[in-house]
Amino acid sequence: MNKSELIEAIAASADIPKAAATRALDAMVDTVTDSLKSGDTVSLVGFGTFSVKERAARTGRNPQTGEPIQISAAKVPTFKAGKALKDSVN
C-alpha cells in the first residue's frame, strides 16, 4: 500500500473527503517527525512505538575496492510494533 492508497482507505473508512484525509495523514506524519526530532517517543497503544536510537560509529568496507571506510555515528528512527498489531498479523 502506498500513500495515495492509504489516503483513499482513510477517506472511505472515516467517511471524509480525500483532501481532509490527506491533511490528516500529513499532520500525523509531521507531528511524529517533529516529536522524534526533539528526542521524544510516540506511543500509540495497540499499534506501536516510534523512537530514535543512536547508532555508533563503525568501520565499513567499500564493496568495489575492499578499502576500509569510516561510517559516522547517526540517529535512526525505529518502530516497535505493539502486541495488538502483532496479534492481528499472526
C-alpha positions in Angstrom: 0.0 0.0 0.0 1.4 3.4 -0.9 0.5 6.8 0.4 -2.4 7.5 -2.1 -3.9 4.1 -1.4 -3.7 4.8 2.3 -5.4 8.2 1.9 -8.2 6.5 -0.1 -8.6 3.9 2.7 -8.7 6.6 5.4 -11.2 8.6 3.5 -13.5 5.6 2.9 -13.2 4.4 6.5 -13.8 7.8 8.1 -16.3 8.9 5.5 -14.4 12.1 4.9 -13.2 13.7 1.6 -9.8 12.7 0.3 -8.5 16.2 0.8 -9.3 16.0 4.5 -7.7 12.6 4.8 -4.6 13.9 3.1 -4.3 16.8 5.5 -4.9 14.4 8.5 -2.3 11.9 7.3 0.3 14.7 6.6 -0.4 16.3 10.0 0.1 12.9 11.7 3.4 12.3 9.9 4.7 15.8 10.6 3.8 15.5 14.3 5.5 12.2 14.7 8.6 13.5 12.8 8.7 16.7 14.9 8.4 14.6 18.1 11.2 12.3 17.1 13.4 15.3 16.1 13.1 16.7 19.6 14.0 13.3 21.1 10.6 12.2 22.3 9.0 8.8 21.7 5.5 8.4 20.2 3.4 5.6 21.6 0.1 4.6 20.0 -1.4 2.0 22.3 -2.3 -1.2 20.4 -0.3 -0.1 17.4 3.3 0.5 18.4 6.0 2.9 19.4 8.2 5.2 17.3 11.5 6.2 18.8 15.0 7.3 18.0 18.1 5.1 18.6 21.7 6.1 18.5 23.9 4.1 16.1 27.6 4.1 16.9 30.4 4.9 14.5 31.9 1.9 12.9 34.3 0.8 10.2 32.8 -0.5 7.0 34.3 -1.7 3.7 33.9 -0.3 0.2 32.4 -3.3 -1.7 34.1 -2.2 -5.0 37.7 -1.7 -3.7 37.6 -3.6 -0.4 39.1 -0.5 1.2 38.0 0.2 4.8 35.9 3.4 5.3 34.7 5.1 8.5 30.9 5.3 8.9 29.9 8.1 11.3 27.5 7.8 14.2 23.9 8.5 13.4 20.4 8.8 15.0 17.9 6.4 13.3 14.2 6.3 13.7 12.8 2.9 14.8 9.3 1.4 15.2 8.4 -1.4 17.6 5.0 -3.0 16.9 2.6 -3.3 19.8 1.0 -6.5 21.0 -2.4 -5.9 19.4 -0.7 -5.2 16.0 1.5 -8.3 16.3 -1.5 -10.5 17.3 -3.7 -9.2 14.4 -0.9 -10.0 11.8 -0.3 -13.5 13.1 
